[in-house]
Amino acid sequence: MDSRFGPDRRATLATPLALDGGATLPAIDIAYETYGTLSPARDNAILICHALTGDQHVASTHPRTGKPGWWSRMVGPGKPIDLNKHFVICSNVLGSCMGSSGPASIDPATASPWAMRFPVLTIRDMVRAQGMLLDHLGIDRLRAVVGGSMGGMQALSWSATLPDRVAAVVVIASTARHSAQNIAFHEVGRQAIMADPNWRGGDYYADGSPPAAGLSVARMAAHITYLSEAGLTAKFGRKLQARADGQAGAKTFGFDADFQVESYLRHQGLAFTDRFDANSYLYITRALDYFDLAEEHGGVLANAFRQTKARFCIVSFDTDWLYPTAESRNIVHALNAAGAPASFVELSSPFGHDAFLLDSPELDRIMRGFLEATI
């Protein structure tokens, strides 16, 4: 069996990686997992790109939380991304904290964590690193690249950056550029982290006291954008949190979590600090904010797709206000202008942006049908 394939893999890639910001990383580590069997012709590979706080554990148990993979409902034998037919790769993005090179990694020049000395990244840098991983795996061309949210941005960037290496692209709940509102929410999160006294300019690794409070607040603010008002109202409304003694909830006339939605957000924030690095959050949100595919191609989005021969499937959700359907329509219009074959659907869901991660029979059918047509 090829030792490059399987769960919990890491590749050290010694080829220098020149970054959009002007710096060069002399070598990078990429943590990744593969699932299924690569065909003898090496033509059945699908790259799944994860979202901001995701990781390579797309269909395997997460080693820190013990929870199933973040898209295990989508990837597996007989599932929409069918491992009886496809060979799946999912890598941790450059700049993250689950094994790929990032601010928590050791800088060989100093033998200490990079922290804020790590160079600032772009989505295109992440894609180039993924291309280097494919070289390491001996895969010249992908059957498809698939991603939701930030993963969708990577998928779009693949078609523009490495157009000859991908046959099909699936973009779910995503956008071709970050809006002012998106940037604003991220800045609130970054400022929460940097205002935490434990951040200390990013040099918090040595004493094991990370800026957990700031990172928790950042996660809480971001998590609101992943949901919809209708979904929050249906789940929580204005219901009060039950008391510790089991009695019905009551207003405390203080600042504890009186409302269930407050308790939910606090839990989400605290749980996040157990598995994610604050500096990585700064770097990845900055990469998202810098993403503007049209800007990279003379200010015209259609120019990004002039060289691609890929087929595209664009999916949005009607309650997603982080990356609303209008953003997906802009992508489709640009694809049409470039003459690229594209299909588009807006799905109805009460779950907002996070709908792509949750049970959605309609999305399953679209994914299965599109990928079957790509074989």
PyMOL commands that set and color helices and strands:
alter all, ss='L'
color gray80, all
select helices_A, chain A and resi 115-117+123-137+150-161+163-165+180-195+200-202+212-225+229-235+260-273+278-290+295-297+301-305+325-338+352-357+361-374
alter helices_A, ss='H'
color red, helices_A
select strands_A, chain A and resi 9-13+17-18+24-25+28-35+45-49+75-76+81-82+87-91+106-107+112-113+144-148+168-172+311-317+342-347
alter strands_A, ss='S'
color yellow, strands_A
deselect
rebuild
show_as cartoon
